[in-house]
Amino acid sequence: MKIIGLTGGIASGKSTVSGILREFGVPVIDADAVYESLSRKGGRVWKAVNQAFGEEYFRPDGEMDRRKLGALVFSNEKARAKLNNLTHPIVKDEMLLILDRNVKEQQPDVVVMDVPLLFESGWNEWMDEVWVVYVPEEVQVERLLKRNGLTREEAVLRIKSQMSIEDKVRLAHRVIDNTLSVDCTKEQVQRILKELKVSEEKG
């Protein structure tokens, strides 16, 4: 079994590739989904953020104010490092538990770990392969403007908070170009799975 790290830049289309992989029967463990789950009131990430950043980053109903916290960490490098140092180990622990369960229950040929900050957090070191989903930076900006309703300045700040997409491409074992159609992306994913000899009944 191979453990694949899937990453890319913000708004590069990792979710699209993850969806395609699931269509082919490949288990995908999504770091953002795990973070989201653990960030709900009373969760392990929620508790860590509450202790470290205080009540001002929480709404009256007790849930985390993700937009307010995001505005802080994308404009303040120290705050971003503090948040990442707190939350990355918690998310990693949970993802490893899910991985262990998937291996026992499904015995898959490959498992994909979808992690936005894969290189930045050093998680690439324990992956068998790293796949990077690529689009040019200007496409990232345009997608963020449409998807998140951000200003151009906010979109650029978020992109610049990560390692550049070009650097990620240089470190990747495989690159999936998501600039064109979904069908084109799907063909690339299918070709990679064939190269890895992922069995048909499992993907």
N, C-alpha and C positions, 0 to 999 in steps of 0.2 A: 504493500500500500504506500502511495505517495501522499505527502501533505503539501498542498499547493498554497502559496501566499498570493492572493489577488489584491492588487493595489493600483493606484493611479492618482491623478490630481483631483481636487474637488470639482465636481460636475463633469468628470471625464466619461462617466457612463459605467461605473463598476456595477451599479444595480441592474443595468441592462444585461451585462455579461453574466452576473449571478443568476438572473432569471433564465437566461438561455441554458446555463449549466444545469439548473434544476429541471428544465424541460427534458434534458438528456439523462436525468436520473442521478446526477452528481450531487452528493450532500454539500451544502454550502452553509458555513457558520459565519454569520454576519456580525462583526464587531459593533457596528452602529446599533443594530437591533438589541444586542446584549446590553450595551450601554444604556439604551432607552429604557429597557426593562428594569435595570438596576437603579435607574435614576428616579423611578416613581417613588412616591412618598413611603418612607420606611426602608427602601432598598439600600444595599451596601454603598453604592455610589452616592445616593441621596444623603446618607448619613455622613460620609466623608466630606462632601462638599459643604454640608450644613455646618460641620465643625470647623472647617478651614476658612470658609468665606463669610459665614454669618447669615442671619435672617433676611438681610436686604436683598439677597438673590433668590428669595422664595416668595411665591404669591400668597395672598391671604388664605387660600385653601390649603396651603402647606406644600403644594407641588413646586418643583424647581422652576424658576423663571429662566428658561433656556435662552430667550432672546437677550435678556439683560446680562446674563453670564457670558454669552457669546460676544456681546459688544465689548465687555471687559477683556476677555482673553485674546481676542483678535487684534486688540489695540495695545496690549501690554504684555511684552515678552515674558516678564517675570511671573505674572499671574498665569499665563498659559503654561509655562514650565511647571508651576506649582500644581495646577489642575491635572496635567498629564502625569506627573509623578505620583499623584494620589490615586488617579483612576485607572491608569494602564494596568497595574498589577491585579486590581480587582477584576477587570474585564478579562484579562488573560487567564486567570484562575477559572472563571466561569466558562470561557471558551474551551479550555482543556477538559473540563468536566463533560461538556457537550460532545467534544471530540471522542472521548473515551466511550461515551454511551453510543455514539454513532458506529464506532468500530465494532463494539460488541454486538449491536443489534443488526447491522447491515453488512458488515465485512466488505466495505467498498474497495474498489481499485484505487480511487483517489478521493480525498476530502479537500475541499477548498475553504481556506480561511480568508474571508473578505475583510481586509484591515486597511483603512485609509492611511494611517500613519505607520505603515509596516516598516519602512526603512528608518524613519525618524525615531521609532521606539526600539529598534534593534531586533524586532521579531523575525526579520528575514533570516537571521542566523540559524533558526531551528526549522526552517522550511526546506523541503527537498528541491522545490523550484519556486521561482517568483515570476508571476505574470503581471505585466503592467498594461493597463488600459490607457491608450493614448488619444488625446486630441490636442491641437495647438492651444496655447494660452488664451488667445483671443476668443476661441470657441468656448473655453471655460467661462470667460467673463460674460459673454452673451447669454450662455445658459443660466448662469447665476442671476443675472438681471431678470430673466423671465421666470425662473423657477422660484427664487427666494424673495423677489421684490426688493433687492438691495440696490443701493446707489452704485455707480461704477467704482467710486472710491472704496466702499465697503467690500465689493466683490474682489477688487485687486488686493486689498489687505488680507482677505481670507486665502487667496491663492498664494501670496507671498509668505504667509505663515507656514507653508509647507515647503519641503524640498521641491525644487523645480522639476517639472515633468520630464525635461530633457535629461536631468541627472538620474531620475528613476529609470528611464529607458536604457541608459548606459549600464545600469546595474541589473537589469532584468534578464532572466533566461529566455523569456518569450514576450513579445509585444503584440497586443491586440489593438489594431487601429479602429477606433470607433467614430471616425470623422464622417463616414458615408452612411449607407442605409443599415437598418437592423439586420436585413438579410445578409449583407456583406460581413457584418460582425459575426453573425451566426455561422457562416461558412468558415471563418477563421477558427472559431471555437471548435467546430466539428472536426476540422483538420487536425487541430492539436490533440484532441481526444483520440483520434485514430492513430496518430503518431505514438501516443502513450499506450496504445493497445488496451484502452478501456473496453471491457467486454460489453457486448450489446445488451445483455440482460441487465447490466448494472448501469448502463449509460449509453 
